[in-house]
Amino acid sequence: MEWSLRELRCFVAAATHGTITDAAAELHVSQASASRAIGSLETALGQRVLRRGRYGCEPTAFGEALLPQARRLLAQVDTVNSLAKREHHRLRLGYAWSALGTHTTGLLREWRAAQPGIELHFDQHGSPTSGLAEGRCDVAIMRSSPDQAKYASAVIGLERRVAVFSADDALWSRRRSLRMRDFSGRTVAAEPRAGTTRRELWDGGPAPDRFIAVADTEDWLNTISAGIAVGVSAEATSVHHARSGVKFIPITDAPRIAVHLAWWRGEPPAGLDALIELTTRLYARG
């Protein structure tokens, strides 16, 4: 026969308090239920664990040897349960390059007031799925369409595209806005895995001279600030990655970027509906 954690808890409580009555009170069960659980444990182990007397109980020799092992096992179980409970009350929101731009602070403030039982955490993960595929977040902020076979998603808003270039750029330093055709002949730095800048953006019109791949956001910013290339990004990038020597200005005729929230299909995390409603409302405010 197999023993259960419930039976083990009854034994540990009785051995600690010296009476089954006190053990039952600690575990919020009846004395008869606690006594039966200990009896079942003894049957499963084939050994007596408690010596019952007129005024209480005490561990047998086997029970004394078992007690520290049982306490250690129950402590490990409690750790697992605490971890699961903590995760149930925490919502991890992953992103690759930028979170939600100007809406990030508003989301954190309004979420804390409206959802005090669920902690919201932003985590940056430089992967195409913002850490979702790797299990490092519960919901991912994505600015490209997620794989519909694996993930469910919702579009929460649209963002303008901005041009990014060094502040002393000879051609653009005095410009306040650009058009897509202005990129003709320029070198564009792009991150090919999680970025949204592709040559297809210029289909049907004058296109950049060439594209160079960068490893991550820091590499992208360094390349641009050094004047090696220019960039195109979502407006949220200008909020999260403002840097001296780098300018961000709007591209007036560029297609807007859809901002998705994505999660594993069939596994919606706690708080998802509230998250979608609040972020959609924030983007609608502008």
C-alpha positions, 0 to 999 in steps of 0.5 A: 500500500502507498501512504499519503502526505495527509497521513504523514502530516497527521503523524508529524503533528501528533509526534510534535504535540504529543497527543492526537487531539492536538494534532487534529486541532492543528490540522482542522480535522476530527480526532477520529480522522487523524487517528485513522490517518496515522493507522493507515500510515502504519499499515502502509509502512508495515511499522508502528510509528506512534506508541499510544498511551493513556495520556498521549502518544510518543514516537516509536523507535521507527517513528523517531527515525522517520520523524526528521525525514518526514519533516524534511519531505513536508517542508519540500512539499510546502515549498512547491505549494508556495511556489505554485501559489505565488505563480498563481498570483503573479502575471509575467508580461514579456517583451523583446525590445519595448514594453508598452511605451508611454502606456507602461506606467499607466498599466502598472498603476491602474493594474495595482489598483484594480487587481491587488491579488495579482502582481504584474511583472514586466520582463525583457527577453530577446527572443522572437516570442518575447520569452513565451516559447521558452516559458519565461513569461505568461503573456508576451507583448509582440509586434508581429503576428504570433504563430496561431497554431501555438498561441492565442492572441489579441490586438490591443492597439496600433503604434506609429513607426519612427525613424531612428538616426544619429543626432548629427546625421548629415541628411536628417538632423534638422528634419521633424518627420520623414516619409518612407521614400526618404530611406532610399539609398540609406543603410538600415540596421535591423534585428532579424528575429524579433524586430518589425523592420523588413525590406517588404515595408518598401515594396512598391517604392524607393527602398534602402540601399542595404540592410545590416543585421544587429544582435540586440537592442544595444547593438542596434542603438550603438550602430545607429548612434555611430552613424553606421546605419539608420533604423525604423522602430515602433514609437514605444522604442523611443520611450524605453530606449531614449539615448543621447545622440540618437533621434526618434522622429515620426514616419508620416506614411509608414504602416502602423504596427499592431501590438499583440498580447499572446499566450499559449493556446488553451492555457490562458493565465489568471488575469488575462481578460483584465489585462486585455481590457486595460491595455486596450483601453490605454491604447484607445486613449492615445 
